[in-house]
Amino acid sequence: MKIDFKFLVFVLISFSTLSFTQSWLDSLVEKGKQISGMDSCREYSDYTCQQLESSSYNVEVWYSPSNWGDSPTYLGKSNSLSGCSRMAYASANEKNRKVDDYICCLITDTSSCAEKHR
């Protein structure tokens, strides 16, 4: 794809003279990453890495030792992907158990588990 240099300069100058909020600019950048596929998380997700980190998740954990087929323990809701992991390991630590596995279920407007992450 060829981009006209003069057009690019015009766009950059136009954006620099307008007073956008940082969150608006951040969301514009994230949308650009999402559309262009220039984000490593887009290889396995419908969302960018930043969107995944800042989303809400239902947290489920399997403690060890566990029997095959055991149901996971629902721990609650996390407000970030990294928080989901911390929540799983903190819960196991509180119970003096080890994490056999955990899952972070992405919460969207239409699903309580749109994607599964770790």
Rosetta silent file (secondary structure, phi, psi, omega in degrees, C-alpha in Angstrom):
SEQUENCE: MKIDFKFLVFVLISFSTLSFTQSWLDSLVEKGKQISGMDSCREYSDYTCQQLESSSYNVEVWYSPSNWGDSPTYLGKSNSLSGCSRMAYASANEKNRKVDDYICCLITDTSSCAEKHR
SCORE:     score description
SCORE:     0.000 S_00000001
   1 L     0.000  127.578 -179.042    0.000    0.000    0.000 S_00000001
   2 L   -99.990  129.468  179.448    1.466    3.343   -1.045 S_00000001
   3 L  -110.986  130.052  178.321    0.801    6.376    1.147 S_00000001
   4 L   -69.486  125.901 -176.708    1.178    9.869   -0.272 S_00000001
   5 H   -61.132  -42.780 -179.124    3.778   11.740    1.812 S_00000001
   6 H   -63.110  -39.885  178.322    1.992   15.107    1.499 S_00000001
   7 H   -64.530  -42.780  179.039   -1.257   13.560    2.687 S_00000001
   8 H   -61.080  -44.171  178.072    0.491   11.963    5.669 S_00000001
   9 H   -62.192  -42.870  178.161    2.063   15.300    6.658 S_00000001
  10 H   -58.848  -46.340 -179.700   -1.341   16.988    6.338 S_00000001
  11 H   -62.386  -46.163 -179.904   -2.958   14.378    8.597 S_00000001
  12 H   -62.309  -42.650  178.126   -0.199   14.654   11.211 S_00000001
  13 H   -65.421  -41.186  179.099   -0.373   18.451   11.253 S_00000001
  14 H   -60.839  -44.722  179.385   -4.155   18.335   11.473 S_00000001
  15 H   -66.656  -35.650 -177.517   -4.018   15.986   14.449 S_00000001
  16 H   -71.581  -23.948 -179.087   -1.365   18.043   16.193 S_00000001
  17 H   -90.186  -15.276  178.576   -3.468   21.214   15.987 S_00000001
  18 L   -89.891  150.923 -178.404   -6.634   19.628   17.325 S_00000001
  19 L  -102.056   86.988  176.889   -7.125   19.126   21.038 S_00000001
  20 L   -93.613  150.311  174.026   -7.967   15.445   21.434 S_00000001
  21 L   -75.563  156.316 -179.108   -7.921   13.724   24.773 S_00000001
  22 H   -62.935  -38.515 -179.525   -5.232   11.115   25.342 S_00000001
  23 H   -65.568  -34.990  177.259   -7.809    8.343   25.767 S_00000001
  24 H   -65.799  -44.057  178.719   -9.351    9.217   22.400 S_00000001
  25 H   -64.627  -41.618  178.133   -5.933    9.079   20.734 S_00000001
  26 H   -60.274  -42.972 -179.579   -5.126    5.792   22.507 S_00000001
  27 H   -68.216  -32.925  176.330   -8.365    4.246   21.296 S_00000001
  28 H   -65.383  -43.243  178.313   -7.633    5.471   17.763 S_00000001
  29 H   -63.128  -44.548  179.661   -4.181    3.845   17.874 S_00000001
  30 H   -62.878  -40.317  178.306   -5.658    0.592   19.223 S_00000001
  31 H   -63.780  -40.143  176.988   -8.299    0.578   16.491 S_00000001
  32 H   -61.895  -41.964  177.410   -5.538    1.076   13.907 S_00000001
  33 H   -63.302  -41.225 -178.080   -3.609   -1.873   15.354 S_00000001
  34 H   -64.817  -43.146 -178.906   -6.743   -3.970   15.329 S_00000001
  35 H   -69.820  -41.833 -174.869   -7.535   -3.173   11.705 S_00000001
  36 H   -82.893  -17.318 -177.248   -3.963   -3.533   10.444 S_00000001
  37 L    76.195   20.140 -177.169   -3.086   -6.642   12.480 S_00000001
  38 L   -89.238   37.857 -178.976    0.088   -4.938   13.774 S_00000001
  39 L  -137.698  130.801 -173.904   -0.303   -6.340   17.286 S_00000001
  40 H   -60.936  -30.768 -179.806    1.084   -9.702   18.434 S_00000001
  41 H   -69.431  -21.187 -179.841   -2.106  -10.618   20.300 S_00000001
  42 H   -68.616  -11.851  177.042   -4.062  -10.374   17.064 S_00000001
  43 H   -68.491  -25.059 -176.290   -2.423  -13.649   16.002 S_00000001
  44 L  -132.850    2.461 -175.490   -4.705  -15.535   18.426 S_00000001
  45 L  -139.335  159.811  173.202   -7.361  -13.035   19.514 S_00000001
  46 L   -82.326   -1.147 -174.317   -9.958  -10.661   18.131 S_00000001
  47 L  -124.027  159.109  176.523   -8.473   -7.986   20.420 S_00000001
  48 L   -79.272  166.070  179.735   -5.175   -6.113   20.776 S_00000001
  49 H   -59.227  -42.117  179.833   -2.802   -6.760   23.683 S_00000001
  50 H   -65.383  -40.936  178.095   -3.809   -3.495   25.365 S_00000001
  51 H   -63.467  -40.850  179.245   -7.494   -4.306   24.986 S_00000001
  52 H   -64.633  -44.269 -178.209   -6.926   -7.770   26.462 S_00000001
  53 H   -63.770  -36.349 -174.423   -4.952   -6.447   29.428 S_00000001
  54 L   -95.519   11.502  178.997   -7.558   -3.829   30.288 S_00000001
  55 L   -92.517  169.651  177.556  -10.630   -6.064   29.913 S_00000001
  56 L   -95.802  148.867 -176.019  -12.622   -7.886   32.586 S_00000001
  57 E  -138.629  144.646  165.389  -12.389  -11.654   33.091 S_00000001
  58 E   -86.569  132.250 -173.756  -14.156  -14.426   34.953 S_00000001
  59 E  -108.496  125.695  177.083  -11.457  -16.363   36.800 S_00000001
  60 E  -127.966  142.883 -177.280  -11.557  -20.145   37.222 S_00000001
  61 E  -136.419  145.766  170.743   -8.869  -22.327   38.759 S_00000001
  62 E  -111.582  124.421 -179.833   -8.119  -26.019   39.119 S_00000001
  63 E   -91.742  154.707  177.176   -6.057  -26.811   42.201 S_00000001
  64 E  -110.135  147.334   -2.724   -3.571  -29.613   42.418 S_00000001
  65 L   -73.722  143.348  177.962   -3.729  -32.370   43.237 S_00000001
  66 L  -129.037  154.991  176.526   -6.909  -32.705   41.233 S_00000001
  67 L   -92.138  144.301  179.604   -8.743  -35.652   39.843 S_00000001
  68 L   -56.407  132.141  178.694   -9.298  -35.831   36.117 S_00000001
  69 L    93.297   -3.279  177.266  -12.661  -34.319   35.303 S_00000001
  70 L   -60.878  145.024  175.780  -12.862  -32.080   38.382 S_00000001
  71 L   -79.058  149.785  178.102  -14.790  -28.885   37.857 S_00000001
  72 L   -73.580  160.789  174.611  -12.897  -25.627   38.227 S_00000001
  73 E   -95.966  125.072  178.320  -13.410  -23.325   41.190 S_00000001
  74 E   -80.645  124.311 -177.138  -14.869  -19.965   40.224 S_00000001
  75 E   -98.323  -20.608 -177.993  -12.923  -17.197   41.960 S_00000001
  76 E   127.716 -156.685 -174.475  -14.777  -14.130   40.730 S_00000001
  77 E  -111.200  137.160  174.606  -14.094  -11.278   38.351 S_00000001
  78 E  -113.188  146.716 -179.116  -10.748   -9.666   37.539 S_00000001
  79 L   -95.718    9.245  175.925  -10.399   -6.255   35.909 S_00000001
  80 L  -158.239  160.210  178.883   -7.248   -7.160   33.952 S_00000001
  81 H   -68.125  -43.118  178.313   -5.589  -10.165   32.366 S_00000001
  82 H   -66.481  -32.647  176.455   -2.543   -9.935   34.628 S_00000001
  83 H   -66.718  -31.304  177.330   -4.871   -9.579   37.608 S_00000001
  84 H   -61.410  -48.454  179.158   -6.565  -12.829   36.614 S_00000001
  85 H   -61.286  -47.010  179.247   -3.303  -14.735   36.900 S_00000001
  86 H   -59.950  -38.822 -179.597   -2.465  -13.094   40.232 S_00000001
  87 H   -63.267  -42.681 -179.818   -5.935  -13.932   41.513 S_00000001
  88 H   -63.363  -47.893 -177.545   -5.542  -17.628   40.657 S_00000001
  89 H   -72.556  -34.093  176.771   -2.147  -17.977   42.336 S_00000001
  90 H   -65.544  -39.729  178.980   -3.102  -15.886   45.387 S_00000001
  91 H   -63.624  -44.227  178.837   -6.155  -18.063   45.931 S_00000001
  92 H   -63.471  -40.889  179.390   -4.081  -21.250   45.757 S_00000001
  93 H   -62.505  -42.718  177.820   -1.530  -19.758   48.137 S_00000001
  94 H   -60.879  -32.341 -178.354   -4.264  -18.855   50.652 S_00000001
  95 L   -94.477    5.518 -176.653   -5.488  -22.470   50.558 S_00000001
  96 L    54.320   42.506  177.670   -1.944  -23.905   50.764 S_00000001
  97 L  -127.270  173.220  176.101   -2.465  -25.591   47.418 S_00000001
  98 E  -110.539  153.830  176.838   -0.878  -25.357   43.998 S_00000001
  99 E   -82.042  121.169  173.343   -2.486  -24.225   40.765 S_00000001
 100 E   -81.506  -42.604  177.400   -2.944  -27.132   38.399 S_00000001
 101 E  -165.482  160.487  173.616   -4.441  -24.831   35.760 S_00000001
 102 E  -148.125  161.268  179.336   -6.471  -21.638   35.488 S_00000001
 103 E  -139.312  141.480  176.139   -8.466  -19.875   32.826 S_00000001
 104 E  -111.778  110.103 -178.272   -9.340  -16.229   32.279 S_00000001
 105 E   -93.387  114.994 -179.004  -12.675  -15.924   30.452 S_00000001
 106 E   -64.246  125.888  178.407  -12.975  -12.613   28.599 S_00000001
 107 L   -94.015  126.306  175.312  -16.202  -10.825   29.478 S_00000001
 108 L  -124.607  179.837  177.854  -17.901   -8.931   26.640 S_00000001
 109 L   -63.417  -25.044 -174.449  -21.326   -7.386   26.180 S_00000001
 110 L  -112.344   -2.907 -176.161  -22.541  -10.626   24.619 S_00000001
 111 L  -152.399  146.219  173.656  -20.619  -13.339   26.483 S_00000001
 112 L   -88.823   -5.405  177.362  -19.284  -14.291   29.911 S_00000001
 113 L  -155.585   67.358 -177.353  -16.479  -16.205   28.162 S_00000001
 114 L   -68.081  -36.483  177.257  -15.879  -14.799   24.670 S_00000001
 115 L  -145.464  150.014  177.595  -12.216  -15.940   24.670 S_00000001
 116 E  -106.376  131.647 -178.759  -10.098  -17.992   27.047 S_00000001
 117 E  -134.507  166.143  174.208   -6.698  -16.676   28.085 S_00000001
 118 L  -132.961    0.000    0.000   -3.924  -17.385   30.588 S_00000001
